[in-house]
Amino acid sequence: MDRNVGQLLGVKFVLWHCLILLNFNISAQSLSSIELELSKEMDKRGQYDKKKHLRIEAKKEIAESNTITEEDRFQYYLNIASEFDKFSFDSTLLYIEKSFEIANRLKNKTLLDRSRLYLSRTLGNVGRSKEAEDILMQVSTKNLTEALYVDYCSIAKKLYEDLSFYAIADENSKKYLNLYNYYKDTLLSIVPKDSEIYYSIIEKDLLDQRKLEECLNINSKRLEKTAIGTTQYSLIAFQRSLIYELKKDVQSQKKYLLLSAISDMKASIKDNASMAILAVIIFNEDEIEKAYRYIAYAFEDAVQYNSRLRFFEISKTMALITDAYQKISIKQKDSLKMNLVIISTLGIILLITAVYIFMQFRKLSTARTQLNVTVQKLNDANKKLINFNQELEKLNLDLSEANHIKEQYIANFLNIHSDYIEKIDKHQKLVKKMLNGRQFDKLMTLVSSQDYIDLEIQEFYNTFDNAFISIYPDFIKQINKLLKTEQQILVKDDEILNTELRIFALIRLGIKDSSHIARLLRYSVNTIYNYRVKIKNRAIVPRDDFEELIRNIGAFNEKR
């Protein structure tokens, strides 16, 4: 037994050193060879994605079978979400939601906390920090296992680091920074000192202090413990490029961005930043065609992952690179036209000559045919480029529209709260006046009246209806497309939305729980449930798909 253990340890030792040597060889490569490797990997994207899909489908088949327990199914759903993480944002959310359904069905708090932690991390990674914080606050740390508590602290640390960075008000920035430091110190006190979490925190502190050489030493230790083609390697190599950026060592920065991008491709990571940053550096070095290829590749990844944050980041540089690439294409086209004119002129002259000229004419005719094919290909490429620019303009329009919606939300929020504060102030003054005048009977009548509450509820409905319809003006039309013609929802002249439409408006906003909807609309849970069943019975689509189709009304990817 001891001998077998010793042999196993020996094999692990050899494999570990082979891994270190492999990483060393990669780091010793020249920039040109790494760029060549990147070009080859870019052509293999379909192969890597196919392997990813096959692996996911195998797990899906097991997860949906009747041979496993609900607890095992929960774990498979989180595993599938992990596979989709960095690959498809929408699919990641879908399988996290499936894990939530099982946790709620089993009434298992530990499983529910695991789902919440995973959802919080996922939302935080795409820049939806406030949503991530709301989810995280639903997790109680009292009964968490040691591993889940480490996850909790890691998510909180990253979340408050982001919030402190993007906070506009100094007071909020300081508050978030204090929370970041609290969770950072907590992690340093509970994780092993040779762990990835510990090293990553120390490296970040050294980077903030601009102790760049020490920072590189820590990063090297982290890099030695992972292999290219993994999410961890992609991240650590990217962080190393940031260190070299601060050292103003552009060549080393490019090298580790290239390695990070290669690792992203091998691991089918679509939520990435290395390729886009690499495109900017290459563009600044006047390698326009290569920069265009890189930024187009990054854009295609962003489209597949479907993160608005990544779209926004790439769109800032894509227009500039695309414009430069188009100018080069035009120059090449003009040059080809000039060459065509010269060749044609020479052809006319050569036709006047003797037999030798006739023989040369045949060669020239062949060259001319090839040139026409080249020009046609160039025209086709220009058409594709024009279509691509149109798509980019549409994307910019969508982003502008999104910003306009945010502005509307902020204005509505301020108006609502201003009116509410004014009402509270008036109500407080009236109560105070009645108390001073010892008008207790009138005061009791005032506080016992339901009219005030009914008025506020109706005003809440009106505010919600107006705000929702301003964002989704076709909502009623789209929902009626899903219903039988004779059973479509009709709104009265004095209404914007009715109760049925408000319920499904909330579902469109991501609120699916009947009890939550009931609290918002001040109905019983049973009433909400009956409304939902009643509408589903009138649908022309499968009942199980109805609410999913509702949630897709006006979705961003639908506009694209």
N, C-alpha and C positions, 0 to 999 in steps of 0.2 A: 504493500500500500504506500509506504513512505517513498519507495523507489519510483513508483508511478507519479507521485506528486512532484518529486524532484525532476523527473523527465519533463513533466508538464511545465514547470517553472522555467526549465532550460529552454524549451521551445518558445515560450512567451518572451523570454529575454532576447532570443535571437530575432524574433519577429519585431520586437520593439526597436532594436537597433537598426534593423532593415528599414523600418518606417522613418527613423531619424535620418538615416543616410539618404532615403528617397527625398525627404523634404530639403536636405542639404543640397542635393543635386539640382532640385528645382530652383533653390535660391541662388545657385551658382550660374544659372543660365543667363545668357546675354539677352538684352532687350529684343533684339531682332528675332531670336529663336522663340522667345515667349510670344511675341506678336504673331509669328507664323503658327504657333500652337493654338493661339486664340482664334485665328482665322479658320483652322481646321475644326475646332470645337464648335464654332458658330454654324458650320455646315451640318453638324451632328445633332442639332437641337431637336429635330423630329424624332431621332432614335432615342434620345434620353427621355423625352416627353412620353413616348410610347411605353417605355419600360415603367415609367412612373404610373401611367394609367393602368397597366396590367397589374402592378402591385396593389393599387387601390381597389381595382375590381375584385381581386382575390379576397381582400379583406371585407369588401362590401358583401360578397357572397356568403361569407361566414357570419357576418353581423346580422344578416337578414334571415338566417336559417333558424329552424325551430329546435336545434339540437344543443343550444347553449343557454345558460341562465341569463336572467336580466342583468345581473352584475357584470357578467362577461360581455354582454352586448354593449353595456355602458362603456366598458374599457375599449371595445373595438371601435365604437363611435368616436371616442377621444383619439384613438390611434389614427383613424381615418382623417379626423380634423387636423392632426399633426402632419399627416402626409400632404394635405391640401395647404397647410400653413406655408406662406411664401410662394404658393403656386396658384391658388385661386381663393381670393378673399370671400367671395359669395359662398363657395362650397365649404370653406372653413366654418363660416357662421352657421350654415345649414346643419352640419354634423355636431357642432356645439349645441345647437338648439335640440337636436335629437337626444343628446346626452342629458339635457335639462328635463326633457319629457320623461325619461326613464327615472331620473333622480326624484322627480316630483311624484311619479307613480309609486315608487318604492318608499317614498317619504324618508329618504336616507339623507341626513344632513351632511355627512362627509362627502357623498357623491355630489350633492348640490354645491357644496363649497368648491369642489374640484372644478366643476363646470363654470362656476362664477369666476374663479381665478383664471381659467383658460380664456374665458371671454374677455375679461379685463385686460389680460396681456395682449390679446389679438387687437382689441380696439385701440389700446395705447400705441401699438406698433404702427398703426396707420394714421396716427395724429389725432384720434378722437379721444383726447385726454379726459375731458370732463365726463363723457359717457363711461370711460374706463374707471374713473374715480367713483362714480355713482354705483357701479357694479361692485367694485372692491369694498365699498363701505357696507355692503350687505353681508360681508363675510365676518363672522365673529372669530377672533383669534384665540378665544378661551380654550376650545376643545380641539384645535388643529393638531394634527400629528407634526412631528419635528420636520419631516420633509415638506409638508404643506405650508408650515410656518416659514420655512426658508423661501418657498415660492412666493408666499404673500409679501415678505419683506423685499424680495428681488423686484417684484412687480411694482410695489409702492415706491421703491427707490427710483426706478426708471421713470415712473409716472410723475413724481414730484420734481425730478430733475428737468423733465420736459416742460412742466407747468411753470417752474421758476424761470426757465429760459425764455418762454414766450409771454410771460405775464407783463402787462403794460404798467400797472401800478406798482410802485416800489414796495408798498405794504404787502401786497399779494406775493410779490417776488420773494421778499424776506420770509414770509410765512411758509411758502413752498420749499424754499432753500433749507429752512430749519427742519422741515419734515424729511427732506432728502437726506440731510446729515444724520437724522435720528435713525432712519432705516439702514443707511450705510453703516453706521457704527454698530447697529444691532447685528447686521450680517457678519461684520468683521469679528464679532464676539462669539458667533455660534457656528460658523463654517470652518472646516479644516484649513490650516494655513498653507497647504499645498494644493488647494482646490482651485478650479477655474474661476469660481465666483470671487474668491479672495484675491487672486491675482488680477482679475479684471478691475476690481475696485482700487487696488493699489496702483495699477497702471493709470487709471483715470485721475487719481490724486496727483501722481507725478506729472501727468500731462498738464493738469491745471496749474501746477507750480512751475511749469516749463523746465523740469529736470529731464531733458529729452534723452540723454544717454542712459540714465537709470530706467526710464520708461521703455526704451528699446530692449534692455536686458530682460525686463519682465515680459514684454511681448514675445521675445524669443522663446522663453520658457513655455508660454502658452501655445505658441506655434508648433513646438516640438511634440506636444501632446495630442495633436490632431492631424488629420490627413486631408489632402486636397480632394475636393468633390463632396465635402460636407458643409452643412450650414455654419458650423463653428469655424472651420478654416476660412470660409468666405468672410466672416465677420472680423476675425482676428487680422487677416491680411489687409482688409480695408482699414482697420484701426491703425495698422502699421503705416499705411500710406498717409494717414493724417499726421502722424509723428514726423515723417519725412517732409510733409508740406510745411510744417512749422520750422523745420531745419533748412527750408528752402532748397532741398535736394530733389529737384524735379525728376531726375532720372530714376532715383530709387522710389519716388512716389509713383511714377508710371509703372515701374516693375511690379509693385505689390497691388496696384489697381488691376493690372493685367492678370496676375495670379488669382486675385479675388474674383475677377470676371470669369476666368476659366473654371474656377471652383463652382461658381453660380450655375454655369451651364451644365457641368457634370451632375450637379445635384438638382437640376430643373428648378432653380430658384428664380421666380419671376418678379418678386418684390425686391429689387436690387438697386444699388446706387453707383456701383463701380463703373459700369459701362458708360453711363451718362457723364460722370465726372471725367472719365478718360476721353470722351468725345470732346469736351471743352478744352482739355489740355492739348490734344492733337490739333484741334481747330486753331488754337493760339500759335501753334507751330506751323500754320499754313498748309497742313495736310488735309485739305478740304474734303476730298473724296472719301478718305478713310474716316474722318470725323463724321461725315454724313452716314456712312454705313453703320458706325457704332451707335449714333443717336437714333437711327431708324430701328435698329435691333432693340435698343432700350425701350423705344416707344411701343413696339410690338409686345414686349414682355409686360409693359404697363397696361396695355389693352387687355391682355389675357388675365392679369391679376385683378384688374378693375378696382384700383385705389385712386380716388380723386386727388389725394395728396401727391402720389407719384405722378399723375397726369400733370398737375400744376407745376411740379419741380421740373419735369422734362420740357414742358411747353415754353418755359422761360428761355431756354437755349435752343430749342429745336427750330424756331422760326429763323433765328440768325444764321444757323448752319445751313438750313435748307435754302435760304436766299443766296448765300455764297455759292452753294453747290449748283444752283440754277444758273447763276451768272457764268460759272465755268462751263456748264453744258452749252449755253448759248455761244460762248466763244469757240468751243469745239465745233459746234454746228456751222458757224461762220467760216471757220478754217476749212471744214470739209467742203463747204460750198465753193470756196476759193480754189481748193484743189481740184474740184470737179470742173470748174471753168478752165483751169490751166490744162488739165488732161484733155478736155474737149477740144481746146484750141490746137493743142499738139496733134490730136487725132486728125483734125481737118488738114493740117499741114502735111502730116504723114501720108494722107490719102493721095496727095499729088505725086508722091515719089513712085519708084519702080516696084518690082516684085518684093524686094527686101522690105519696103514700107508696108506692102500688103500683108506680109507675114507678121510684122509687128502690130498691125491693126487688129489682127485676131487676138493677140495677147492683151491689147488695150481694151478690146471689147469685153473680155473676161474680167479685167480689172474694173471696168465701168459697172458691170453687173454686180460685182461684189460690193462696190462702193454704194450702189443704190440700196442693196440689202442693209448695209451699215447705216445709211441715212434713214431708212425705214425703221430700223431698230431704234435709232436715236429719237425719231418722231414718236414711236410708241412709248419710249422711256419718258419723253417730255409730257405725253398725255397722262401717263401714270403719275408723274410729278405734279401736274396741275390738279389731278384728282386728290392727290395727297394733301396739297396746299388747301384745297377746298375743305377737306376733312379737318385740317388743322384750324381753319377759320371757324368752322362749325363748333369745334371744341372750345376755342376761345370765346365764342358767343355763349356756349353753355356755361363756361366759367363766369362770364360777366353776369349771366342770368342768375347763377347761384349766388353771386355777391349781392345782386339786387334783392333777392329773396331774404338774404341775411339782414340787409338794411331794413326791409319791411318788418321782419321779425323784431328787430331791436326797437324800431319806432313804436310798433304795437305794444311791445313789452313795457316801454317807458310810459306810454299813454295810459295803459291799463293800471299800472301801479300808481301813477300820479292821481288818476281818478279815484282809485281805491283809498289812497292816503287821505285825499280830500273828504271822501265820504266818512271815513273813520273819524277825522277831525270834527266834522259837523255833528256826527252822532255823539261823540264824546262831549262836545259843548252842550248839546241838547240834554244829555243825561245829567251833566254837572248842573245845568240850570234848574232842572227838575228837582235834583237833590237839594240844592240851595233853597228852592222854594217849597221844599217838603211836599212836592206833588207826587207822592208815592203811588197813588192809584194810577195816575197817568203814566208814570214810569213803568209800572207793572204791565199796563196795557200795551205800551210801546214794545217792551222786550218780549211780550207774549205773542205779538202779532206775527203771522206767517207771511203777510203781504210783502214785508221788506225782503225776506229770504227769497220768496217767489220772484220778486223783481230782479234781485241779484242773479238768480239762476237763469232767468230769461236773458239778462244782459250777457251772462257768461256764454249762453248758447249763441247769441247773435255775434259776439266777438269771435268765438271759435269758428262759426260758419263763414264769416267774412274772410278771416285769415286763411282758412283751409281752401276756400274756393279761389282766392287770389293766387294761391300756389298751384292748385290743381283745377284749373277752370273747366276741364273736360271730364271731371270725376263722375258726375251724374250720367253723362252720355256714355262713358266707358263702362260703368257698372251695369247700365241697362242693356249693353251689348251682350252681357253674360246671362241675361234673364230672358225668359219666354216673352214673346211680343205682347201677349194679352195680359201679362202679369208684371210689367215693368213698373218701376217706382215713379209716381207722379208727385210733384211738389206743388203746394198751393201757391197762389199769387203772392201772399204775404209771408211766404217762407223762403229761406235760402236752402236749408237742409231740414229734413224731418228726422225723427228719432232713428229710423232704420238706417238712413244715410249717415247720421253721426256715428253710429256704432261701427259701420264699416270704414268711415273716415279714420277713426281711432285705430282700427286694425291696419289700415294703410300706413299709419304712422308708427307701426311696430308694436302696438299694445294689443296683445292677443288674449290675455287672461280675462275671462268674463267678470270676475270679481273686481278687477281693476277698472274695467269699463263701467261697471255698475257704480263704483264709487265716484267716478268722474261725472257721469250723467245723472247720478242720484236716482237710480232705479234699483230694483232688487236683482240679485244674481239670476234668479229664475226667469225674470222678465227678459233680461239680456239674452239668456240662453235660448228662450223661445223665439225671440226675434231672429237670432242667427240661424236656427233650424228652419224657421219659416222662409227666410230668404233663400237658403240653400235649396229648399224644395222647389223653388221657382226657377232654378238655374238650368241653363242649356248645356252646361259643362259638368263633368264629374264632380260630385259633392266634395271629394277629398282635394280637388284642385282649385275649388272656388276661391277660398281665402288667399291662397298663394297667388292667384291671378289678380286679386284685389291689391295685394301688397306690391305688385309689379306695375300698377298704373302710374304712368308718369315717371318711371324709373330712368336713371341716367343712361344705362346701357340700352334701354329701349329707344331713347332719342338718337343714339348713335346709329 
